[in-house]
Amino acid sequence: MSDHVYKKIEIVGSSTTSIDDAIRTAIAKCSQTVKNVEWFEVAETRGHVTDGQVAHFQVVLKVGFRIGSDA
């Protein structure tokens, strides 16, 4: 197995549907511009309340991507 080096960035995803949707949407969007995305961790979870109901879910993600060779 080769040694790998990673860089970690922070992104924020939001959804009116669920935390899961916020995560999946953020990772999908990030993967469109960042190569070699390999893992994520949820750093924060929060939401927005309107009229006593959850209006938005928001997650702060730390996303790890491999740097170096694409192979």
Secondary structure, DSSP 8 states (H G I E B T S, - for coil): ----EEEEEEEEEEESS-HHHHHHHHHHHHHHHSTTEEEEEEEEEEEEEETTEEEEEEEEEEEEEEES---
